[in-house]
Amino acid sequence: RHHHPTLSMECAIGCCIASLAGFGVVSLPFAYRRRLESEAQRNGRKTDLPPIFCEINSSTLWTYFLSMVMQSMVYPACVHHAWNVWLEKNGSKSWIHYDGGLLSDENLFGLRLFLYCFFGYLLSDLPSSWGSPIIRLHHIVCMLGVLVALTSPAAGVPQALGMFAFEYG
């Protein structure tokens, strides 16, 4: 099975949109922190930041909360959608044994959406976790894995579900 040309374009656009959305979400806490620091400086007092800005392992606490939201709500919703569409189109035929790639079947959008969201999250979280070499390496390897899963001509479903299982925990 070959890549569907429209789906190849969807892949590029999906990763870009998810990354832009991720950077947009990530910029909100930074803007809030800058506002708090600016107000404190203007009033000549020390900046008392809320606990959500404390650092753990070179990352701020709010990034861990964002990760939990993605892992517990966004990713499962994408996979659940994919499963429902698969059942509607293919009945009880197991999708684990689907031998095509993710870009060869329009009905696998939910799994592609999961990978777009995962890619966008990883890319947008990369700058804030740059201080931790192990997290930085984890993010880079996962982004490469997402790209391989999206573009692989075979076994796309098992690759995506494997990543989901590891990320979901």
N, CA, C and O of each residue as an XYZ file, in Angstrom:
676
protein
N       0.835     -1.183      0.000
C       0.000      0.000      0.000
C       0.874      1.239      0.000
O       1.898      1.300      0.682
N       0.464      2.191     -0.753
C       1.264      3.408     -0.886
C       0.640      4.552     -0.101
O      -0.543      4.538      0.238
N       1.475      5.533      0.172
C       0.997      6.735      0.850
C      -0.031      7.433     -0.026
O       0.145      7.564     -1.237
N      -1.061      7.860      0.585
C      -2.069      8.660     -0.091
C      -1.512     10.081     -0.152
O      -1.158     10.621      0.896
N      -1.414     10.725     -1.336
C      -0.770     12.047     -1.438
C      -1.408     13.103     -0.529
O      -0.710     13.927      0.063
N      -2.723     13.067     -0.428
C      -3.403     14.040      0.441
C      -3.025     13.813      1.893
O      -2.870     14.767      2.655
N      -2.875     12.554      2.279
C      -2.522     12.249      3.664
C      -1.079     12.635      3.965
O      -0.761     12.988      5.101
N      -0.203     12.574      2.967
C       1.181     13.024      3.174
C       1.202     14.519      3.484
O       1.952     14.968      4.351
N       0.380     15.283      2.774
C       0.281     16.715      3.046
C      -0.348     16.938      4.425
O       0.068     17.827      5.169
N      -1.346     16.128      4.754
C      -1.973     16.222      6.078
C      -0.937     16.014      7.176
O      -0.963     16.695      8.201
N      -0.026     15.069      6.956
C       1.015     14.768      7.935
C       1.881     15.997      8.201
O       2.122     16.352      9.355
N       2.340     16.634      7.154
C       3.185     17.827      7.309
C       2.413     18.948      7.988
O       2.917     19.594      8.907
N       1.193     19.173      7.529
C       0.370     20.248      8.111
C       0.007     19.916      9.554
O       0.032     20.791     10.419
N      -0.330     18.659      9.816
C      -0.706     18.254     11.169
C       0.404     18.469     12.177
O       0.162     18.985     13.269
N       1.621     18.077     11.823
C       2.759     18.271     12.729
C       3.024     19.761     12.955
O       3.333     20.175     14.072
N       2.903     20.562     11.896
C       3.131     22.013     12.022
C       2.062     22.669     12.897
O       2.387     23.447     13.793
N       0.805     22.361     12.643
C      -0.283     22.963     13.424
C      -0.182     22.557     14.889
O      -0.332     23.393     15.780
N       0.074     21.266     15.139
C       0.197     20.799     16.521
C       1.381     21.474     17.219
O       1.294     21.807     18.401
N       2.467     21.673     16.505
C       3.636     22.341     17.100
C       3.327     23.802     17.403
O       3.676     24.300     18.473
N       2.680     24.488     16.475
C       2.301     25.890     16.718
C       1.335     26.000     17.893
O       1.474     26.885     18.737
N       0.355     25.095     17.944
C      -0.587     25.099     19.065
C       0.156     24.831     20.373
O      -0.123     25.462     21.393
N       1.098     23.898     20.338
C       1.881     23.600     21.533
C       2.680     24.797     22.007
O       2.715     25.093     23.201
N       3.322     25.490     21.074
C       4.078     26.688     21.459
C       3.143     27.771     21.989
O       3.514     28.520     22.893
N       1.935     27.860     21.436
C       0.956     28.825     21.936
C       0.556     28.523     23.366
O       0.494     29.426     24.201
N       0.285     27.265     23.651
C      -0.096     26.860     25.014
C       1.057     27.086     25.975
O       0.863     27.603     27.075
N       2.249     26.702     25.567
C       3.427     26.835     26.427
C       3.758     28.307     26.699
O       4.294     28.630     27.759
N       3.448     29.192     25.764
C       3.789     30.609     25.944
C       2.919     31.281     27.012
O       3.327     32.293     27.581
N       1.746     30.747     27.290
C       0.850     31.377     28.273
C       1.449     31.443     29.680
O       1.451     32.521     30.275
N       1.956     30.341     30.238
C       2.570     30.446     31.566
C       3.798     31.353     31.587
O       4.040     32.046     32.575
N       4.578     31.352     30.493
C       5.740     32.242     30.434
C       5.289     33.702     30.456
O       5.898     34.525     31.140
N       4.244     34.027     29.727
C       3.717     35.396     29.709
C       3.202     35.781     31.089
O       3.420     36.905     31.543
N       2.524     34.862     31.753
C       2.006     35.130     33.106
C       3.169     35.376     34.076
O       3.112     36.289     34.900
N       4.203     34.572     33.974
C       5.367     34.749     34.852
C       6.034     36.104     34.600
O       6.392     36.810     35.543
N       6.198     36.460     33.328
C       6.798     37.767     33.006
C       5.952     38.908     33.569
O       6.490     39.897     34.067
N       4.638     38.770     33.490
C       3.756     39.800     34.027
C       3.920     39.935     35.539
O       3.982     41.048     36.063
N       3.991     38.797     36.242
C       4.190     38.828     37.699
C       5.521     39.475     38.063
O       5.595     40.282     38.990
N       6.575     39.115     37.323
C       7.899     39.676     37.598
C       7.945     41.161     37.275
O       8.584     41.927     37.997
N       7.290     41.576     36.219
C       7.245     42.979     35.836
C       6.495     43.809     36.876
O       6.937     44.894     37.253
N       5.360     43.290     37.335
C       4.589     44.005     38.367
C       5.385     44.132     39.655
O       5.378     45.186     40.290
N       6.068     43.070     40.041
C       6.873     43.108     41.266
C       8.006     44.116     41.132
O       8.284     44.860     42.072
N       8.665     44.149     39.972
C       9.756     45.088     39.747
C       9.231     46.525     39.763
O       9.859     47.415     40.335
N       8.083     46.742     39.137
C       7.488     48.079     39.094
C       7.125     48.575     40.494
O       7.225     49.767     40.787
N       6.698     47.641     41.358
C       6.313     48.005     42.722
C       7.484     47.923     43.694
O       7.315     48.158     44.890
N       8.666     47.591     43.190
C       9.871     47.550     44.017
C       9.857     46.451     45.061
O      10.404     46.623     46.150
N       9.249     45.342     44.748
C       9.227     44.240     45.707
C       9.745     42.960     45.050
O       9.913     42.876     43.834
N       9.987     41.975     45.902
C      10.483     40.675     45.427
C       9.337     39.933     44.726
O       8.177     40.037     45.125
N       9.682     39.195     43.693
C       8.680     38.419     42.969
C       8.359     37.151     43.737
O       9.219     36.294     43.940
N       7.103     37.046     44.162
C       6.628     35.817     44.803
C       5.852     35.017     43.766
O       4.677     35.275     43.507
N       6.534     34.046     43.184
C       5.903     33.243     42.143
C       5.060     32.129     42.770
O       5.427     31.578     43.807
N       3.936     31.803     42.141
C       3.127     30.677     42.620
C       3.927     29.372     42.532
O       4.861     29.274     41.737
N       3.569     28.384     43.335
C       4.309     27.111     43.345
C       4.379     26.419     41.981
O       5.278     25.612     41.743
N       3.450     26.723     41.098
C       3.436     26.071     39.787
C       4.704     26.395     38.969
O       5.004     25.711     37.990
N       5.436     27.434     39.377
C       6.658     27.818     38.671
C       7.929     27.258     39.311
O       9.031     27.579     38.867
N       7.791     26.424     40.353
C       9.002     25.845     40.951
C       9.613     24.845     39.967
O       8.913     24.260     39.141
N      10.914     24.666     40.071
C      11.626     23.793     39.133
C      11.890     22.424     39.741
O      12.289     22.294     40.899
N      11.652     21.408     38.917
C      11.935     20.024     39.284
C      12.665     19.416     38.095
O      12.131     19.380     36.986
N      13.874     18.942     38.322
C      14.641     18.315     37.232
C      14.796     19.232     36.022
O      14.653     18.778     34.887
N      15.079     20.479     36.239
C      15.292     21.474     35.183
C      14.035     21.822     34.393
O      14.136     22.452     33.340
N      12.853     21.432     34.868
C      11.584     21.795     34.234
C      10.655     22.368     35.295
O      10.701     21.972     36.460
N       9.819     23.298     34.877
C       8.882     23.881     35.842
C       7.701     22.939     36.071
O       7.366     22.122     35.213
N       7.087     23.066     37.224
C       6.002     22.180     37.630
C       4.842     22.199     36.640
O       4.220     21.165     36.395
N       4.545     23.375     36.067
C       3.401     23.438     35.154
C       3.611     22.578     33.915
O       2.639     22.117     33.316
N       4.884     22.349     33.512
C       5.112     21.491     32.342
C       4.745     20.044     32.651
O       4.301     19.307     31.771
N       4.932     19.641     33.911
C       4.521     18.289     34.294
C       2.993     18.174     34.275
O       2.451     17.150     33.860
N       2.304     19.224     34.725
C       0.838     19.212     34.678
C       0.335     19.141     33.236
O      -0.608     18.409     32.937
N       0.961     19.895     32.358
C       0.572     19.854     30.946
C       0.782     18.451     30.378
O      -0.057     17.945     29.632
N       1.888     17.836     30.728
C       2.169     16.477     30.277
C       1.098     15.512     30.777
O       0.661     14.633     30.034
N       0.672     15.669     32.030
C      -0.363     14.788     32.575
C      -1.692     14.962     31.843
O      -2.406     13.987     31.608
N      -2.024     16.204     31.482
C      -3.259     16.447     30.735
C      -3.182     15.781     29.364
O      -4.137     15.140     28.926
N      -2.069     15.932     28.705
C      -1.902     15.324     27.382
C      -2.000     13.800     27.482
O      -2.692     13.164     26.687
N      -1.303     13.218     28.463
C      -1.255     11.765     28.584
C      -2.562     11.160     29.081
O      -2.905     10.041     28.701
N      -3.288     11.873     29.916
C      -4.493     11.282     30.500
C      -5.773     11.646     29.759
O      -6.787     10.969     29.927
N      -5.752     12.703     28.939
C      -6.987     13.117     28.285
C      -6.874     13.216     26.759
O      -7.687     12.630     26.044
N      -5.895     13.937     26.264
C      -5.813     14.202     24.830
C      -5.446     12.941     24.049
O      -6.154     12.571     23.112
N      -4.355     12.279     24.420
C      -3.924     11.093     23.678
C      -4.970      9.977     23.717
O      -5.274      9.404     22.670
N      -5.537      9.644     24.898
C      -6.573      8.599     24.905
C      -7.799      8.963     24.067
O      -8.406      8.085     23.454
N      -8.169     10.243     24.032
C      -9.316     10.648     23.214
C      -9.029     10.412     21.731
O      -9.913      9.977     20.992
N      -7.818     10.692     21.296
C      -7.443     10.456     19.893
C      -7.496      8.974     19.555
O      -8.049      8.589     18.525
N      -6.923      8.142     20.416
C      -6.895      6.701     20.158
C      -8.306      6.123     20.229
O      -8.663      5.254     19.434
N      -9.099      6.599     21.170
C     -10.493      6.141     21.270
C     -11.263      6.476     19.996
O     -12.023      5.650     19.489
N     -11.068      7.676     19.487
C     -11.707      8.068     18.230
C     -11.267      7.137     17.094
O     -12.090      6.675     16.303
N      -9.977      6.875     17.027
C      -9.452      5.997     15.972
C     -10.078      4.607     16.070
O     -10.458      4.011     15.062
N     -10.178      4.109     17.284
C     -10.749      2.779     17.477
C     -12.216      2.750     17.039
O     -12.645      1.809     16.370
N     -12.982      3.772     17.411
C     -14.397      3.825     17.018
C     -14.558      3.893     15.501
O     -15.415      3.207     14.945
N     -13.760      4.697     14.835
C     -13.834      4.790     13.372
C     -13.451      3.460     12.751
O     -14.092      3.013     11.800
N     -12.405      2.816     13.279
C     -11.971      1.529     12.753
C     -13.101      0.497     12.861
O     -13.389     -0.222     11.904
N     -13.735      0.434     14.037
C     -14.821     -0.530     14.229
C     -15.995     -0.250     13.292
O     -16.609     -1.173     12.757
N     -16.296      1.021     13.104
C     -17.393      1.398     12.217
C     -17.118      0.981     10.779
O     -18.025      0.520     10.086
N     -15.889      1.135     10.326
C     -15.531      0.848      8.936
C     -15.152     -0.613      8.697
O     -15.376     -1.137      7.606
N     -14.583     -1.272      9.701
C     -14.027     -2.612      9.497
C     -14.650     -3.692     10.369
O     -14.206     -4.840     10.326
N     -15.646     -3.364     11.143
C     -16.262     -4.361     12.013
C     -15.296     -4.819     13.082
O     -14.550     -4.019     13.646
N     -15.314     -6.090     13.353
C     -14.475     -6.612     14.436
C     -13.069     -6.998     13.973
O     -12.291     -7.535     14.762
N     -12.733     -6.736     12.717
C     -11.393     -7.050     12.205
C     -10.342     -6.291     13.018
O     -10.422     -5.072     13.172
N      -9.377     -7.014     13.524
C      -8.367     -6.421     14.401
C      -7.499     -5.409     13.649
O      -7.024     -5.683     12.547
N      -7.303     -4.250     14.253
C      -6.467     -3.247     13.599
C      -4.993     -3.467     13.888
O      -4.140     -2.882     13.220
N      -4.677     -4.304     14.876
C      -3.279     -4.626     15.177
C      -2.630     -5.306     13.976
O      -1.434     -5.141     13.736
N      -3.411     -6.062     13.232
C      -2.873     -6.811     12.093
C      -2.958     -6.039     10.782
O      -2.647     -6.580      9.721
N      -3.375     -4.783     10.849
C      -3.409     -3.960      9.634
C      -1.975     -3.799      9.147
O      -1.110     -3.345      9.896
N      -1.721     -4.166      7.907
C      -0.338     -4.195      7.428
C       0.107     -2.938      6.696
O       1.251     -2.866      6.248
N      -0.753     -1.960      6.566
C      -0.376     -0.736      5.867
C       0.175      0.325      6.806
O       0.178      0.166      8.026
N       0.632      1.390      6.212
C       1.124      2.512      6.995
C      -0.015      3.444      7.390
O      -1.135      3.317      6.895
N       0.276      4.363      8.270
C      -0.748      5.293      8.747
C      -1.202      6.268      7.671
O      -2.298      6.823      7.749
N      -0.350      6.478      6.659
C      -0.704      7.406      5.590
C      -1.360      6.711      4.403
O      -1.585      7.334      3.365
N      -1.669      5.423      4.550
C      -2.294      4.709      3.445
C      -3.788      4.480      3.660
O      -4.452      3.907      2.796
N      -4.325      4.919      4.798
C      -5.742      4.710      5.086
C      -6.321      5.944      5.767
O      -5.892      6.320      6.858
N      -7.288      6.564      5.122
C      -7.917      7.770      5.687
C      -8.596      7.501      7.019
O      -8.747      8.414      7.830
N      -9.008      6.262      7.257
C      -9.732      5.920      8.482
C      -8.840      5.887      9.722
O      -9.342      5.714     10.832
N      -7.559      6.045      9.557
C      -6.639      6.022     10.696
C      -6.301      7.431     11.193
O      -5.278      7.638     11.847
N      -7.165      8.391     10.878
C      -6.899      9.781     11.277
C      -6.683      9.927     12.781
O      -5.806     10.683     13.199
N      -7.458      9.225     13.600
C      -7.316      9.351     15.057
C      -5.916      9.003     15.531
O      -5.371      9.665     16.413
N      -5.332      7.962     14.945
C      -3.960      7.605     15.332
C      -2.965      8.648     14.843
O      -2.011      8.983     15.544
N      -3.194      9.160     13.633
C      -2.316     10.227     13.140
C      -2.462     11.462     14.024
O      -1.472     12.119     14.345
N      -3.695     11.777     14.418
C      -3.922     12.929     15.290
C      -3.179     12.769     16.611
O      -2.580     13.723     17.107
N      -3.215     11.567     17.182
C      -2.446     11.312     18.398
C      -0.971     11.631     18.162
O      -0.337     12.294     18.983
N      -0.427     11.157     17.042
C       0.991     11.387     16.763
C       1.289     12.859     16.489
O       2.351     13.350     16.872
N       0.371     13.571     15.831
C       0.565     15.016     15.620
C       0.604     15.735     16.974
O       1.476     16.566     17.226
N      -0.358     15.399     17.838
C      -0.400     16.034     19.168
C       0.852     15.707     19.971
O       1.420     16.576     20.633
N       1.271     14.468     19.910
C       2.469     14.042     20.637
C       3.695     14.784     20.117
O       4.502     15.279     20.904
N       3.837     14.862     18.801
C       4.952     15.584     18.189
C       4.928     17.056     18.610
O       5.953     17.612     19.006
N       3.754     17.678     18.522
C       3.627     19.091     18.901
C       3.976     19.326     20.352
O       4.647     20.304     20.683
N       3.524     18.430     21.227
C       3.857     18.561     22.645
C       5.361     18.442     22.855
O       5.965     19.257     23.553
N       5.962     17.422     22.249
C       7.403     17.201     22.430
C       8.218     18.400     21.960
O       9.131     18.852     22.651
N       7.879     18.905     20.784
C       8.634     20.033     20.236
C       8.453     21.282     21.096
O       9.417     22.005     21.348
N       7.243     21.536     21.542
C       7.005     22.750     22.335
C       7.588     22.637     23.741
O       7.910     23.654     24.356
N       7.728     21.426     24.257
C       8.303     21.237     25.596
C       9.825     21.180     25.565
O      10.472     21.321     26.602
N      10.391     20.977     24.402
C      11.837     20.821     24.290
C      12.623     22.012     24.863
O      13.565     21.789     25.625
N      12.277     23.269     24.529
C      13.070     24.380     25.087
C      13.028     24.462     26.619
O      14.039     24.778     27.246
N      11.871     24.180     27.223
C      11.779     24.290     28.678
C      12.461     23.133     29.393
O      12.761     23.240     30.582
N      12.712     22.030     28.695
C      13.385     20.897     29.324
C      14.821     20.741     28.830
O      15.451     19.708     29.057
N      15.330     21.757     28.162
C      16.669     21.683     27.574
C      17.755     21.458     28.615
O      18.807     20.905     28.295
N      17.521     21.874     29.849
C      18.533     21.739     30.895
C      18.749     20.306     31.355
O      19.746     20.014     32.016
N      17.836     19.415     31.018
C      17.974     18.017     31.419
C      18.354     17.173     30.206
O      17.520     16.948     29.329
N      19.599     16.702     30.142
C      20.034     15.936     28.966
C      19.183     14.695     28.696
O      18.937     14.363     27.536
N      18.731     14.007     29.740
C      17.956     12.781     29.530
C      16.567     13.098     28.970
O      16.066     12.368     28.114
N      15.947     14.169     29.441
C      14.629     14.566     28.918
C      14.788     15.081     27.489
O      13.969     14.778     26.621
N      15.829     15.848     27.253
C      16.086     16.360     25.908
C      16.265     15.193     24.927
O      15.686     15.204     23.841
N      17.057     14.198     25.303
C      17.265     13.030     24.456
C      15.955     12.269     24.250
O      15.647     11.834     23.141
N      15.191     12.116     25.328
C      13.895     11.433     25.236
C      12.987     12.129     24.220
O      12.377     11.473     23.376
N      12.902     13.455     24.303
C      12.044     14.211     23.386
C      12.497     14.052     21.931
O      11.671     13.848     21.042
N      13.784     14.143     21.696
C      14.309     14.041     20.329
C      14.065     12.642     19.765
O      13.641     12.508     18.618
N      14.326     11.607     20.552
C      14.108     10.237     20.085
C      12.626      9.992     19.818
O      12.275      9.352     18.828
N      11.756     10.494     20.689
C      10.318     10.324     20.474
C       9.852     11.054     19.213
O       9.028     10.522     18.469
N      10.364     12.261     18.960
C       9.976     12.979     17.740
C      10.408     12.208     16.497
O       9.659     12.128     15.524
N      11.599     11.646     16.527
C      12.051     10.824     15.401
C      11.153      9.595     15.250
O      10.802      9.214     14.133
N      10.786      8.983     16.363
C       9.887      7.829     16.328
C       8.537      8.166     15.737
O       7.977      7.372     14.981
N       8.005      9.334     16.068
C       6.726      9.773     15.511
C       6.844      9.913     13.995
O       5.974      9.452     13.255
N       7.912     10.545     13.539
C       8.095     10.718     12.096
C       8.243      9.379     11.382
O       7.728      9.201     10.278
N       8.946      8.441     12.009
C       9.090      7.107     11.417
C       7.725      6.418     11.360
O       7.374      5.832     10.337
N       6.959      6.484     12.442
C       5.641      5.838     12.469
C       4.709      6.440     11.427
O       3.954      5.719     10.776
N       4.760      7.749     11.270
C       3.879      8.396     10.302
C       4.246      8.064      8.863
O       3.362      7.945      8.014
N       5.508      7.916      8.579
C       5.937      7.736      7.188
C       6.233      6.285      6.824
O       6.463      5.981      5.654
N       6.232      5.402      7.785
C       6.519      3.999      7.508
C       5.427      3.401      6.615
O       4.243      3.632      6.859
N       5.806      2.638      5.587
C       4.804      2.067      4.682
C       4.079      0.850      5.259
O       3.114      0.371      4.664
N       4.528      0.347      6.403
C       3.903     -0.837      6.993
C       3.902     -0.733      8.509
O       4.695      0.000      9.101
N       2.996     -1.482      9.121
C       2.906     -1.607     10.582
C       2.692     -0.267     11.288
O       3.186     -0.063     12.397
N       1.968      0.632     10.657
C       1.714      1.941     11.259
C       0.890      1.867     12.528
O       1.165      2.579     13.494
N      -0.122      1.009     12.532
C      -0.986      0.898     13.707
C      -0.214      0.367     14.912
O      -0.281      0.979     15.978
N       0.523     -0.754     14.792
C       1.282     -1.215     15.959
C       2.317     -0.194     16.452
O       2.549     -0.076     17.655
N       2.930      0.533     15.529
C       3.900      1.554     15.950
C       3.212      2.644     16.770
O       3.692      3.022     17.838
N       2.087      3.146     16.264
C       1.374      4.213     16.969
C       0.851      3.719     18.316
O       0.953      4.425     19.319
N       0.296      2.515     18.342
C      -0.233      1.986     19.604
C       0.886      1.692     20.602
O       0.697      1.832     21.810
N       2.046      1.285     20.095
C       3.191      1.071     20.988
C       3.627      2.369     21.644
O       3.902      2.409     22.844
N       3.690      3.434     20.846
C       4.049      4.743     21.415
C       3.001      5.202     22.418
O       3.329      5.732     23.480
N       1.742      4.991     22.067
C       0.669      5.374     22.989
C       0.804      4.611     24.306
O       0.676      5.201     25.379
N       1.061      3.306     24.234
C       1.190      2.491     25.450
C       2.354      2.972     26.310
O       2.223      3.066     27.531
N       3.485      3.275     25.689
C       4.635      3.765     26.460
C       4.369      5.141     27.049
O       4.746      5.407     28.191
N       3.729      6.012     26.295
C       3.494      7.373     26.775
C       2.376      7.397     27.817
O       2.456      8.136     28.798
N       1.359      6.610     27.611
C       0.241      6.562     28.558
C       0.664      5.895     29.860
O       0.140      6.207     30.930
N       1.611      4.982     29.757
C       2.156      4.342     30.943
C       1.456      3.060     31.222
O       1.783      2.376     32.192
